[in-house]
Amino acid sequence: MSKDHPETAGAFFQHIKTSLAAAGIDNPAFEARRMIEKRTGINQAALISEPGLALSREQKDALFDDLSQRMAGKPLHRIYGEREFWGLPFKIGPETLEPRPDTEVLVEAAIGIYGDYPPKRILDLGTGSGCILLSLLKEWPESGGIGVDVSYEALQVAQENARILGLEGRAQFICGSWGEALNARFDLIVSNPPYIASDVIPTLERSVRDHDPILALDGGEDGLDAYRQIFFSLPRLFSPSGIGLLEIGFDQEESIVRLAEKYRGSVRCVYHDLAGWARVVEISCGDK
Ligand SMILES: C[S@@+](CC[C@H](N)C(=O)[O-])C[C@H]1O[C@@H](n2cnc3c(N)ncnc32)[C@H](O)[C@@H]1O
C-alpha cells in the first residue's frame, strides 16, 4: 500500500485494525482507536460519526510509523513513551519498567492501611518511573518521600514525572543500590523490585523481554536477590512504627515469608491481585 492511502480517519482505522489482527495482536480495534486518537485527536465518537475526516500528511506519516513499530512487537505504551498508573499519566523511557496494573495493589494496600493518618516519610526502593512513590504522594498531600534507583536514566524520568504531577517539592530521587546510601528512617518503605529468576527471562513474552529493561526484571538465580538486599536494610531504615510493602512474584509468597524471618522480619499480611495471586506483602521488623 502506498503511503498516500488510506486518506480518511475511518479508512485508516480499518487499515490499522486489519493489520494488527493479521499480526495476531490482541484487541486490534482498541489499539487502532487509541493510535488514531493519539495522533489526530479524533476520538471514538468522532470516528463513528465522521469517518470521512481527512488526515494531514504528518498525521498519516506518524500513524504509519506507529503501525510499523507496533507490528515489529513494540508495545503501544513504549511507542508513545507514556502509561497511565493509578489514574495518573506517567512518562516512561527505555530504562524504566512500564508500570503495571498489578502494582496498583500495593498503592491500594498502603491507602487502606493508613486511612486518614498517612505516613510522613516514604521510601520507594527501585522507583523506576516513580509511579508508586508519586501516586502515594498525590494521595497524601502532607507526605514526602525519596525514590532510589540504580539507574540514573530511570531517575531522570521519575524526576520529570514528579515535575509534571506537581510533586517535585515533596519527592527526592537518589541514585544508589537499594538502601545502601541512605542514612534516614522512614514510616513506609515500598518496593517493586526485580523478581524474575534469571533463567525464566528468555521465556517471557516478547513485549516484556525485548522492551522492559533487564535491570527491572532480573532477580538473580532464584528471583530473590533484591529482597535479600532490601530485607537486610529494613531494620536500619524503619522508623519505630515503620512498615514495608513489597510487590512479589505470583509464586513467591512462601519464599518471601521464609526470607523475611531469616532477616528478623515478618510478613503481617498478604494482598492479592485481581487474578487471586499473592502480589504484595506487608512486612514489619522486631515486635511491631
Ligand atoms: C520492577 S522495576 C519497578 C519500577 C517501578 N517501581 C514500578 O513499579 O514500575 C525494578 C526497579 O529496580 C531498579 N533496580 C534494579 N537494581 C537496583 C538496585 N541495586 N538498587 C536500586 N534499584 C535497582 C530497576 O532499575 C527498576 O527501576
Ligand as a Chemical Component Dictionary entry (heavy atoms), coordinates in Angstrom:
data_LIG
# 
_chem_comp.id                   LIG 
_chem_comp.type                 NON-POLYMER 
_chem_comp.pdbx_formal_charge   0 
_chem_comp.three_letter_code    LIG 
# 
loop_
_chem_comp_atom.comp_id 
_chem_comp_atom.atom_id 
_chem_comp_atom.alt_atom_id 
_chem_comp_atom.type_symbol 
_chem_comp_atom.charge 
_chem_comp_atom.model_Cartn_x 
_chem_comp_atom.model_Cartn_y 
_chem_comp_atom.model_Cartn_z 
_chem_comp_atom.pdbx_ordinal 
LIG C1  C1  C 0  10.404 -3.976 38.643 1  
LIG S1  S1  S 1  11.124 -2.397 38.412 2  
LIG C2  C2  C 0  9.961  -1.379 39.303 3  
LIG C3  C3  C 0  9.904  0.036  38.828 4  
LIG C4  C4  C 0  8.745  0.845  39.442 5  
LIG N1  N1  N 0  8.882  0.919  40.884 6  
LIG C5  C5  C 0  7.422  0.211  39.072 7  
LIG O1  O1  O 0  6.793  -0.410 39.943 8  
LIG O2  O2  O -1 7.005  0.321  37.904 9  
LIG C6  C6  C 0  12.533 -2.505 39.488 10 
LIG C7  C7  C 0  13.398 -1.272 39.561 11 
LIG O3  O3  O 0  14.506 -1.567 40.419 12 
LIG C8  C8  C 0  15.637 -0.923 39.889 13 
LIG N2  N2  N 0  16.842 -1.588 40.417 14 
LIG C9  C9  C 0  17.478 -2.703 39.980 15 
LIG N3  N3  N 0  18.555 -2.970 40.730 16 
LIG C10 C10 C 0  18.606 -1.994 41.671 17 
LIG C11 C11 C 0  19.486 -1.725 42.758 18 
LIG N4  N4  N 0  20.546 -2.498 43.014 19 
LIG N5  N5  N 0  19.235 -0.652 43.545 20 
LIG C12 C12 C 0  18.170 0.160  43.297 21 
LIG N6  N6  N 0  17.306 -0.057 42.278 22 
LIG C13 C13 C 0  17.507 -1.119 41.482 23 
LIG C14 C14 C 0  15.494 -1.024 38.397 24 
LIG O4  O4  O 0  16.297 -0.083 37.717 25 
LIG C15 C15 C 0  13.991 -0.803 38.246 26 
LIG O5  O5  O 0  13.714 0.560  38.064 27 
# 
loop_
_chem_comp_bond.comp_id 
_chem_comp_bond.atom_id_1 
_chem_comp_bond.atom_id_2 
_chem_comp_bond.value_order 
_chem_comp_bond.pdbx_ordinal 
LIG C1  S1  SING 1  
LIG S1  C2  SING 2  
LIG S1  C6  SING 3  
LIG C2  C3  SING 4  
LIG C3  C4  SING 5  
LIG C4  N1  SING 6  
LIG C4  C5  SING 7  
LIG C5  O1  DOUB 8  
LIG C5  O2  SING 9  
LIG C6  C7  SING 10 
LIG C7  O3  SING 11 
LIG C7  C15 SING 12 
LIG O3  C8  SING 13 
LIG C8  N2  SING 14 
LIG C8  C14 SING 15 
LIG N2  C9  SING 16 
LIG N2  C13 SING 17 
LIG C9  N3  DOUB 18 
LIG N3  C10 SING 19 
LIG C10 C11 SING 20 
LIG C10 C13 DOUB 21 
LIG C11 N4  SING 22 
LIG C11 N5  DOUB 23 
LIG N5  C12 SING 24 
LIG C12 N6  DOUB 25 
LIG N6  C13 SING 26 
LIG C14 O4  SING 27 
LIG C14 C15 SING 28 
LIG C15 O5  SING 29 
# 
